[in-house]
Amino acid sequence: AIDLYAFTSVLNRHLDEAGRIEFIRLLWELCYADGELHELEDNTLWRVAELIGVERRDRILARQEAAKRVPGATGSSSDE
């Protein structure tokens, strides 16, 4: 889908702040599932996090935690 708003508006209606942060944490784990963070994954996750109101600090912490769980993870985020 081209329009992320349709998906993120559902998340905003059904998740509280902690649920939205957990959703972003799970997306980071998905991004690192192959051991490499691609720039398109990073950008899409950034846009989703912004649309659901997850703070930059929470997004960065979730990314760092996901990367630590993957030995030899590669790729960098535009956030840092």
Summary of the structure (lengths in Angstrom):
residues: 80
radius of gyration: 12.2
end to end distance: 27.6
largest distance: 36.8
contacts: 210
relative contact order: 0.20
helix: 65%
strand: 2%
